[in-house]
Amino acid sequence: TVRCPEYVNSALAAIKKEEDKVLNFLDKETRPMLISSLENVLVSNHAQALTEKEKTGVADMFKDKRQDELKKLFILLSKRQDTLAYIFQKMKPYIEQRGMTVVEDKEVMKDPVLFTTKLIELKREMDSMVDNAFSNHPSFMQARDKAFQTFMNECPFTPTFLAEYVDMLMRTGLKGKQAETENIIGEAFELFKLLKQKDAFTARHQQLYALRLLQNTSISQDAEEMLISKLKIELGAQYVNKLVQMNVDMK
C-alpha cells in the first residue's frame, strides 16, 4: 500500500510533468480541460482514501506534527478546493483535543496565569501551523478558531482567568518588554475575541483595572491604552468610556 506522503509526491510530480507538456505542445483552449481531467483523476478520486490512510494519513500527520507533509498535501488538494475539507475537518478535532488537555488539567486550573499562558502558547503553535502548512487559507483559519471556541468556552473560568492574566501583564509581566508590548497584548486579545461570555471578562477586567488605578500599580500606561483601544473595536464605546472615566476620576 502506498503511503500518503509518497502518493502526494508522485501526484505532484506527475501533474507538474503534464503541465509542462501541455504548455509546450498544446494550444491554449485544450490545456485547461486536460489539466482539469488529470487533477480529477489524481486528486478528487483519491482525496478521501488518501487522507484517511492508517498511520500515514492526515490524523497522524497532525498528531506527529509533520508540517512539511501537511503542506505538500495541502498543495495537492488545493488543486481541487472542495477536497481541502478532508484536511481541515481533521484539524478541528485535533486542536480541540490539544486544548482540552489544558482546560481539563486540574493543576493548571489552580493558576489563572499558567492556564492562560498555555492557551496562548497553543494558539501561537496553531497559528504557525495554519500559516506555514496551509498558507492561512480562510477555511483553515475558521476551523482553528472554532476549535478554540469549543474548548475555551467549555471552561467557565476562561474569561476571568484571561482578565487575571491581563492584570498580571499590566502589573509586572510587561516589565522590560516594551518592544514586545503590542504583540503580547495582541495575543491576549486574540483569545478574548473567541470568548462567548465576554461580559464575564469585562466585569473582572473592570474590577482589576480599578485596583491598578487606585494602587498605581500599572507599569505601562501605553499598554493600558493599547488594550482599551482594542476593546473599543470589539465592544464599542460604551464599555470603554467607563474605563476612560475611571482614569479621569483618578487624575
HELIX and SHEET records of a PDB file:
HELIX    1   1 CYS A    4  PHE A   25  1                                  22    
HELIX    2   2 ARG A   31  GLU A   39  1                                   9    
HELIX    3   3 ASN A   40  SER A   44  3                                   5    
HELIX    4   4 ALA A   47  THR A   51  1                                   5    
HELIX    5   5 VAL A   58  LYS A   63  1                                   6    
HELIX    6   6 GLN A   67  LEU A   77  1                                  11    
HELIX    7   7 GLN A   81  LEU A   84  5                                   4    
HELIX    8   8 ALA A   85  VAL A  103  1                                  19    
HELIX    9   9 VAL A  108  LYS A  110  5                                   3    
HELIX   10  10 PRO A  112  PHE A  134  1                                  23    
HELIX   11  11 PRO A  138  MET A  152  1                                  15    
HELIX   12  12 THR A  158  MET A  168  1                                  11    
HELIX   13  13 LEU A  169  GLY A  173  3                                   5    
HELIX   14  14 GLN A  178  GLU A  180  5                                   3    
HELIX   15  15 THR A  181  LYS A  193  1                                  13    
HELIX   16  16 LYS A  198  GLN A  215  1                                  18    
HELIX   17  17 GLN A  221  LEU A  235  1                                  15    
HELIX   18  18 ALA A  237  MET A  250  1                                  14    
END                                                                             
